[in-house]
Amino acid sequence: MRLLLVSDTHLPKRAKELPAPLPAEIPRADVVLHAGDWVDTATLDLLEGRSRRLVGVYGNNDGPALRARLPEVARADLGGLRFGVVHETGSAQGRERRCAARFPDLDVLVFGHSHIPWDTTADTGLRLLNPGSPTDRRRQPHCTYMTAEVTGGLLAEVTLHRLPRR
């Protein structure tokens, strides 16, 4: 099972559209996970229309229209793994411990908010993934997103994709 992980698209504030490599990944993915801060409903409509399956949440920059359509926390069983998606997890310090305590029933937590790519594992085995942002690199050298494979109940081939600068 191929996954596409994205967060913090911030359209149309940070860019007018998604960078070309990202929409090209959508039909290749069995599931798209979006960790919030869509900002506009058009991006949600686009991903819902092109994805085989979409698992998404709202973020702190998402208004009433998006909050009416998306949960704050989403959960999905994908290929034998228990995934969760949430926008914000708090500061980097203590993140693994905090998230493991908050989500003891998950194998993988996808989150956003910071625009900083993240891939760590808590002592409990919870894998934490932040794909960064495809439109707003903030203090990072590149805008980013992630892909991953779930095979035989294991998360494999987690890849951070760096987008060319605009």
Buried (B, 14 or more C-beta within 10 A) or exposed (E): BBBBBBBBBBBEEBBEBBBEEBEEBBEEBBBBBBBBBBBBBEBBEBBBEEBEBBBBBBBEBBEEEBEEBBEEEBBBEBBEBBBBBBBBBEEEEEBBEBBBEBBEEBBBBBBBBBBBBBEEEBEBEBBBBBBBBBBBBEEBEBBBBBBBBBEEEEBEEBEBBBBEEE
